[in-house]
Amino acid sequence: MELTLTFIILAVTIILFMTNRLRGDLVAMMALLAFVVFEILTPAEALAGFSNSVVIMIAGLFVVGAGILRTGLAGMAGNLLLKWSGDSELRLFILLLVIVATVGAFMSNTGTVALMLPIVVSIAISIKVSPSKFLLPLSYIASMSGLMTLIASPTNLIASQTLVDHGFEKLGFFTITPIGIIATITVITYLVLVRNILLPNDKNRTQSSAGYKLAPKKIVKEYNLQDKLFRVVVEENSLIVNAKLADLKLPANYQIYIMKIKRGAADGMNLLPITYQEMAGPTSVIYSGDELYMQGMAEDIERFATDYGVQVQPFEDNAEELVSKAIGVAEVLLTPQSRLIGETVSKIGFREKYNLNILGINRKGDYILKNMAEQKLRFGDAILVQGKWEEIELLSRETQDVVVVGQPLEHAGMAAANGKAPIAGIIMVFMIALMVLEVFDAVIAVLIGAVLMIITGCLRNMDDAYSKMNFESIVLVAAMLPMATALEKTGGMTLLADGIISVLGGFGPYGVLMGVYLLTVVFGQFVSNTATAVLFSPIAITAALAMDVNPYTFMIAVATAASMAFATPIASPTNSLVLTAGGYKFMDFVKIGVPLQVVMFIVMMIAVPLLFPF
């Protein structure tokens, strides 16, 4: 009864995935709950996937990938690839796949995809091509890279350990490499031939979190701030030293506004050349050596400088100073029911209420930068505000009166990571080295990399790190892993495997090899390649010994077949990773993956017995 229920749940799950009417993570959770409700799995067995090291590693790799993207390292790597490939999209496509295969030879395919994903997306966007045209090939070739070396995939290690358990020599580091090279060349050739026929190229399908880019230089240009931003240096003998901004009444007396104050470290903290910035407000006190970033008309700034004895410098190309790790800018729109409509800026006390400065008002293309305090706000006005990122985020939740354009936290994260691409690169290389040298388990190496991305500032904070995790992919993988447990526990795997061997045994070793390969491939589309290898390796070697043929032929075939995860998005964690990032549907994998499975079956059934004779 349990066996029948298991296959029914598996069939329903596959159908739901194929119809694409429910999200993949919801379908996986429904399947997981079904196994528990029908008492096929205990709650502990069902939830074991959420503590699986693969799931934890995927979560950590999202953080590492976010650091690579945020710091601009992905863009730099993408620009380098574009330089090497010239104007040829085909050359870029092939070069990208070759690099992925090379990197994947020394680390897990999941890690390879997670690291390369932000780079690939950055490249695709820069050449105005849908990332969906690149991400599925990225996943496929990463799976093939697992056949390049012994450590590149758990399936190889499982096959090797099975040989050792039965008294044979383990596989060498490069034993499987010839198969990996043949498989990689075959997959690249196939993808090149079908990339313009089968691969989706709908730009609207790809999910993007880029949002509205309110870059500092864009702000300066759109609001005509080029000649209205100044940096004022406060000298020791200036009359403004030790003055409080509220007492100076600069907006009323001079029609100028102080946006932020940059100063050196306080007394007693001068061991390092530390500088920090603070939001200018009524309680701010000016000290000698401060740099005041101000907005106003040139004549008003000069009048202020003459009256108080400060040195004025133009902003020039320092538009980036508008945005820092702590302080940023945002555009704010008034809602139709806003209580601010018809009120003057001075009356609503915008600075006091929201702790933000107003830098300008965009009124149907006319930019108001002077006498803003006396301007009555109108529906349709876009207000440029400046202040702490936390205050801008709080304002974005004030949906009754205003709507913040874009994604403040995204811009804050990019500002915090600015200039840290070399650090992100070092962390990535260090993480890969830990994995290749096997200093720690792969999941620990990834978590070390993720933590370093946060503490070095490549990501702004823990909230920033959590926001970059794709929980749909994480839950999908975690919920599908226990399916292998259900199949093994109910005897489903053994039943089908014994059936294949009994039916094909009369065709000799070659027929059994084909049967084991096909069975491994089929089940590998619905459970993890690791679980598939664990279940089929003992069956394969038992069959080989029973027929008195070379067990290495069958072990290589199982390791190879378990890596052929092409036909479903749940076939491997790499497919799950690109599923949401590329906006793919279940049938995209079927349409592209099934023909590739047929091609690979033909190629592998020639290559494996040829390189590892019976």
URDAWO-V303330 format. One record per backbone hydrogen bond with DSSP energy under -1.0 kcal/mol. CO is the residue of the C=O (numbers start at 1). NH is the residue of the N-H. If there is no record, write none. Layout:
[[CO:NH] [CO:NH]]
This chain:
[[1:5] [2:6] [3:7] [4:8] [5:9] [6:10] [7:11] [8:12] [9:13] [10:14] [11:15] [12:16] [13:17] [14:18] [15:19] [16:20] [23:27] [24:28] [25:29] [26:30] [27:31] [28:32] [29:33] [30:34] [31:35] [32:36] [33:37] [34:38] [35:40] [35:41] [36:39] [42:46] [43:47] [47:50] [48:51] [52:56] [53:57] [54:58] [55:59] [56:60] [57:61] [58:62] [59:63] [60:64] [61:65] [62:66] [63:67] [64:68] [65:69] [66:70] [67:71] [68:74] [69:72] [72:76] [73:77] [74:78] [75:79] [76:80] [77:81] [78:82] [79:83] [80:84] [81:85] [82:86] [85:88] [88:92] [89:93] [90:94] [91:95] [92:96] [93:97] [94:98] [95:99] [96:100] [97:101] [98:102] [99:103] [100:104] [103:106] [108:112] [109:113] [110:114] [111:115] [112:116] [113:117] [116:120] [117:121] [118:122] [119:123] [120:124] [121:125] [122:126] [123:127] [124:129] [125:128] [130:133] [131:134] [131:135] [134:138] [135:139] [136:140] [137:141] [138:142] [139:143] [140:144] [141:145] [144:147] [145:148] [153:157] [154:158] [155:159] [156:160] [157:161] [158:162] [159:163] [160:164] [161:165] [163:168] [164:167] [173:150] [176:180] [177:181] [178:182] [179:183] [180:184] [181:185] [182:186] [183:187] [184:188] [185:189] [186:190] [187:191] [188:192] [189:193] [190:194] [191:195] [194:197] [194:198] [194:199] [202:205] [213:215] [215:219] [216:220] [217:221] [218:222] [219:223] [220:225] [221:224] [225:228] [228:296] [229:315] [230:294] [231:313] [232:292] [233:311] [234:289] [235:238] [238:241] [240:243] [243:286] [244:247] [244:248] [245:249] [249:253] [250:254] [257:295] [259:280] [260:293] [261:278] [262:291] [263:276] [266:269] [272:274] [274:265] [276:263] [278:261] [281:284] [282:246] [284:245] [286:242] [287:290] [290:234] [291:262] [292:232] [293:259] [293:260] [294:230] [295:257] [297:301] [298:302] [299:303] [300:304] [301:305] [302:306] [303:307] [304:308] [305:309] [305:310] [308:239] [311:233] [313:231] [315:318] [318:321] [319:322] [320:323] [326:389] [327:324] [328:387] [330:385] [331:405] [332:383] [333:403] [335:338] [340:343] [343:377] [344:348] [345:350] [349:353] [350:354] [351:355] [357:386] [360:384] [361:368] [362:382] [363:366] [366:363] [368:361] [371:374] [372:375] [373:346] [375:345] [377:342] [378:381] [381:334] [382:362] [383:332] [384:359] [384:360] [385:330] [386:357] [387:328] [388:392] [389:393] [390:394] [391:395] [392:396] [395:398] [397:399] [398:402] [401:335] [403:333] [407:411] [408:412] [409:413] [410:414] [411:415] [412:416] [413:417] [417:420] [420:424] [421:425] [422:426] [423:427] [424:428] [425:429] [426:430] [427:431] [428:432] [429:433] [430:434] [431:435] [432:436] [433:437] [434:439] [441:445] [442:446] [443:447] [444:448] [445:449] [446:450] [447:451] [448:452] [449:453] [450:454] [451:455] [452:456] [453:458] [453:459] [454:457] [461:465] [462:466] [463:467] [466:469] [469:471] [470:474] [471:475] [472:476] [473:477] [474:478] [475:479] [476:480] [477:481] [480:483] [481:484] [482:486] [483:487] [484:488] [485:489] [486:490] [487:492] [487:493] [491:495] [492:496] [493:497] [494:498] [495:499] [496:500] [497:501] [498:502] [499:503] [500:504] [501:505] [504:507] [505:508] [508:512] [509:513] [510:514] [511:515] [512:516] [513:517] [514:518] [515:519] [516:520] [517:521] [518:522] [519:523] [520:524] [522:525] [523:526] [523:527] [528:532] [529:533] [530:534] [531:535] [532:536] [533:537] [536:540] [537:541] [538:542] [539:543] [540:544] [541:545] [542:546] [543:547] [544:549] [551:555] [552:556] [553:557] [554:558] [555:559] [556:560] [557:561] [558:562] [561:564] [563:565] [564:566] [568:571] [572:576] [573:577] [574:578] [575:579] [578:582] [579:584] [585:588] [586:590] [587:591] [588:592] [589:593] [590:594] [592:596] [593:597] [594:598] [595:599] [596:600] [597:601] [598:602] [599:603] [600:604] [601:605] [603:607] [604:608] [606:610] [607:611] [608:612] [614:550]]
